[in-house]
Amino acid sequence: MAMAKIAITIENDLLKRIDLLVMSKSYPNRSKVIQDAVREKLKAIEKDRFKRECAKLDPEFERAVADEGINTEISEWPEY
């Protein structure tokens, strides 16, 4: 995977905690700690967005659509 080098500004407290993770050999370097943290945060944002979108769905309507699909004749199902 291609990588890009960037510069960030980070609070001293966070940097100390990152350095402790590296010193304890939990991570090989600062970059890996930050990459994993950003990856996890992005996953959480996407998961939250998915939850919000699902909350917009009407369960009764979705159930009716699903039941409608089940009730069609098997001869009407597409052949694979």
Secondary structure as the mmCIF struct_conf table of DSSP 4:
data_model
#
loop_
_struct_conf.conf_type_id
_struct_conf.id
_struct_conf.beg_label_comp_id
_struct_conf.beg_label_asym_id
_struct_conf.beg_label_seq_id
_struct_conf.end_label_comp_id
_struct_conf.end_label_asym_id
_struct_conf.end_label_seq_id
HELX_RH_AL_P HELX_RH_AL_P1 ASN A 12 MET A 23
TURN_TY1_P TURN_TY1_P1 SER A 24 LYS A 25
BEND BEND1 SER A 26 ASN A 29
HELX_RH_AL_P HELX_RH_AL_P2 ARG A 30 ALA A 55
TURN_TY1_P TURN_TY1_P2 LYS A 56 LYS A 56
BEND BEND2 LEU A 57 LEU A 57
HELX_RH_AL_P HELX_RH_AL_P3 PRO A 59 ASN A 71
BEND BEND3 THR A 72 THR A 72
HELX_RH_3T_P HELX_RH_3T_P1 ILE A 74 GLU A 76
BEND BEND4 TRP A 77 TRP A 77
HELX_LH_PP_P HELX_LH_PP_P1 PRO A 78 GLU A 79
#
